[in-house]
Amino acid sequence: MNNFDHSRLTDSDVSPCKIRKLSNSLSKKQAVTELFSSFVKTHNFCPNLDVQRIHKIIVVKLVERLESKDANDRKFMQGILRRIYLKCINLRPFIRSQYNDVFFRFIFEKNDFLCIAEILDTYYDIIMGFTQPVETEHEQLLFKILLPLHKPPSLPEYFNQLIKCVIALLIQNPSFIEKYLKGLLRIWPKTSITKVTFFLNEIGRILLIKDEQEVKKVLPMVFNHISKCLCNESTKISEYTLRLWENYKVLKVIDRNHELIIPIVCPHLLRILIRHLGTPMQSHVSIVLCYLLKMNNTLFRRMTSMCMCVKEPKNAKSSILLEHII
């Protein structure tokens, strides 16, 4: 199938005769797949009657074919499975179970599956298609599959699809936010700077979920961890953490909860300002401190006074910057 252009067949171009004409360039297995795709696409396909013709073993084989080295092949198989899922309601639980089986094998057996992004992309449509939240199934998907999917080293290859599914589930089930974030912090990467930036990006997205009550419960835990990232030995991680304040939506969340957040982050920011001799870092910290000052002048000055009383080796440049901010 690697040499075949699937775009040559459209929803209106499903004649078995046309499939037969193309069969010379296809293997037997490829020709059967194309013919089956045409069958599912056709407007004459009636789910109530034809669902009996789609045996579960066909779904199993299609899921197996998802594990192709060719990205176009994976997209093609994904399209067929998506159409079956949409049209064959009785097969939906079985298709989800087959997807889950792939996830579990990927997490616990081997980390070299190539189709994780495609399955997550399909799962996002499935999540968005639920008319009512199915809490038990959602909880299993979130904590048994999506959270462990953060561990494999190939996370960057499917992170965008993963975060879409996570956010969609948390929006539908805001009560899971606290438990999910606790789990995320427990598996926080220790050595990979790239993965740390992904995790920080995810936390920023979760803070934007429009459920003030649930989000507020996790703010102390989240910003205590963000403070640790600010003081990380890696300058790259510190700088990326400071970028959270560049997102005006996150900044609004911080502003609404500044009385809770300023006492947590202010001592760490001031410590960086005092200790860091690098001009770019001091500049970034100064901007963030200015934001905090504008949010609550009185609280910021009180925190600054308390922190400056602590014996820290100071440098002239940082002292001038701090005086300028205040």
N, C-alpha and C positions, 0 to 999 in steps of 0.2 A: 504493500500500500504506500510505501515511501515515495514512489514515483508517480503516484496518481493525484491529480488535482481534484479534490472533493468539490471545489467551487463550481465545477462544470455541471453539477447536478443541483437543481434548485427544487423548491416545493412543487413547482408546476412542471418540472422536468423529471417525472418519475415513471415514465413508460418502461415496462420490462424489456421492450424491444431495444430501446436505447441502451439499457444496461447490457443487453446481449451483445450489442455492437462494440461496447467498450471492453467486453470480457477478454478479448485477445490480449489486452495489456495488463490483465489482472490475473492473479492466481485464483484457484477455486475458492479458497477461504475469503479472499478479498471480494470476489464477485458476489458471494453469498451475503457478505456484510453490506455491500452496496444495495443489493436487492432488498434486504431486510430494512435498511434505512429508508428506501423508497416506500416500502409498505407502511412504515410508521408515519411517514410524512403525508401520505395521501389523504385527501379530504374524505375519501370513502371509508377510512379506518374508523370503525365504530367500537369504542372501548367496551361497551356493555356486551358485545358479541365476540369481538376479536381478542379480548383479554384472555380467553381460554386458550387461544392459539399461542400465546406468549408464555412458554413454560419458564419456571424459575431458573432452570439450567441455562437458558439463554441469557438471563440477567447476569448469572455467575460468569459466563464466558465473556460477556461484554465488559464486565468490571475487570476481568483478567487482561483483556486487550487494552485497558487504560494504561497498563504498565508498558508503554512503548517509548523508545528513545526519540521518536519523531514527535515534535510538539503538535504538528498538524493532525497526526493520527489520534493523539490524545484528545484534541479538541473535537474531532469527528465522533469518537466514541462517547465523549461527554454529551454531545448534542443528541445522540440517539437515546442515551439513558435519561436525559432530561425530558425528551418527548414521551418516553414510556412512563416516567414518573407523573407527568402532567395528565396523561390520558388514562392510565390504568391505576385507579385508586386502590384497588385490592392489592396491588404489588408494592405500594409505597413503603409499608413497614419492612418488607423483605429487602427492598433496595437500600433503605437506610441501614439495615443490619449488615448488608454486604459492604457498604462504605465504612461502617464502624469497624468491621473486621480488618479492613485494609489499614485503618488508623492504628488499631491495636498491634498489628504485626509490625507496622512501621516504628511504633514507640518501643515495643518490648523485644522484638526479634532482630530486625535489621533496619538501619537508617538510610537505605539507598533506594527507596521507592521514588519514582519520578512523577507520579500523578497526584501528589498531595495537594498542590495548588488547584488543579482542576476539580478535585472532589470538594475542596473547601468552597470553591466558587459556586458549585452546584448546591452545596449545603446552605450557603447564604440565601439562595432563592427559596430553599425549603423552609428555612427559619422565617423568612419574611412572608411565606405563604400560609403559616399557621394562623387560622382565624382566631383562636384563643390560645393563650400560653399553656403548654403542656409541661407543668413544673417538673414532674419526675423525669421525663425524658430530657428536658432542657438541662436539668441539674447534672444528669449523667454525662451529657454531651459537653457541658462546660468544664466540669471538674475531672472527669475521667479521660477526656480526649483533648479538648482545646488547651487546657492548662498544661498537661504533659507535652503537648506539641511544641512548647517553648524550649524544651531541653535539647533536641537534636541539633548538631552543628549546622545542618542545612536550613535552619530557620529563615535566613534572608531570602531563600528561594520561594517561600510561600507566606511570608509575614503579612503582606498586604491583604491577602485573602483571609488569613487567620484573624487579624484584628477586626475585619468587617464582621465576621461571625461572632466574635466575642462581644463587640459593642451592640450588635443587634440583639443578642441574648440578654445582655445586661439592661438594655432599654426595656425589653419585655418583662424582665424579672429584676427590678432594682434591688430587691431584698438580698440578691446574691452578691452585690458589689463588695461588701465588707469581707465576706468569706473568700471571694475570688482574689481580692488584693492581698489578703494575708497569704494565700497560696502563691501568688506571683512573687511576693517579697521573699518567701522561703526558698524559691528556686532562682533567686537573683544571680546572674552570671558573675563569676569571680575573676575571670581572666580576659574574656572577650570584650574589648571596647565596643566593637560593632554591635554585639548583642545588648550591651548596656544602653546604647543609644536607642535601640528598638524598644526596650522595656520602658525607658523614660518617655518615649513617644506614646506608648500605649497608656501609661499613667495619665499623661496630658489629655488623651482622648476620653478616658474614663471620667476625669474631673468635669468634663463638659456635659455629661449626661444630665438631663433636666429632671432631676429628683433631688431637690435641695436637702431634704431630710436625710436620705441615705448617703449622699455625697459628704455632707457635713460630718457624719459619724466617722468617716475614714480620714479626714484631713490631718488630725494629729499624727496618725501612723504614717501617712504618705509624706508629710513634710518633714518629719523626723528622718525618714529615709532619704528624701531629697537633700537634706542638710548634710548627710554623710557623703552623698555624691558630690556636693559642692566642695567638700574638703578632701576629695579623693586625691591620691598621689598622682594620678594621671591628669595632666592639665587638659587633655582633650575631653575627658568626662566632665570635669568642672565647667569648662566652657559650654559644653552641650547642655548641661543642667541649667546654666544661666539663661539659655535660650528659651526656657519655659516662659520667662517674663516677656519675651518678644511676641508671644501669641496673645493678642489682645483679648481673646475669649477666656483664656486661662487667667489673664490679668484681672478680668472682671470677677472671676471666682475668688481670686485672692483678695480683691478689694472688698467683696461682700463679707468675707470672713477674716479681715485683716487683724482683728483683735486676737484671734486664735493663732494666726500664722506668723505675725511679726515677732512675737517672743520666741518662736521656734527657730526661725531662719536668721534673724538679725545678728545674734552672737557669732554665727558661722561666717556670715558675710563680712562682718567687721574683722574677724580673725584673718580671713583671706586678704582683706585690704591692707592689714598691717604686715602680714608675713610675706605676701607676694610682691616681688620686685619687678615682675614682668609688666610692662606698660599696658598691653592689650587686656590682660586679666583685670588689672586695677580699673581700667576704663569700663569694662563690662560690669564689675561689681558696683562701681559708682553710679551707673545708670539704674541698676536694680535698687540700690539704697535710696536714690531720689524718688523712685516710684513709692517705696514704703513710707518715706517722709511725707509725701503728698497725701497718702491714704490716712495717716494718723500722726500728725506732727508731735503731739504730746507723748504718745506711747513710744514713738521712735526715739525721741530725745531721752526719755527715761531709760530705755533699753541701751542706748549708746553710752549714757553716763555709767550705768552699771557695768557694761563691758569694758569701758576704758579704765575702770577702777582695778580691774584684774591685771596683774603684772604680766605684761606681754612685751617682748622686745619690739620696740617701735622704730620706724624709719621716718625720716623727715618728710619724704614724699607722701607717704600714706597719711600722715598727720595733716599736711596741707590739704590733701584731697578731702579728708573728713571734715575739716573746718569749712571748706568750700561748700560741701553738701549741706551741712547744718546751717 
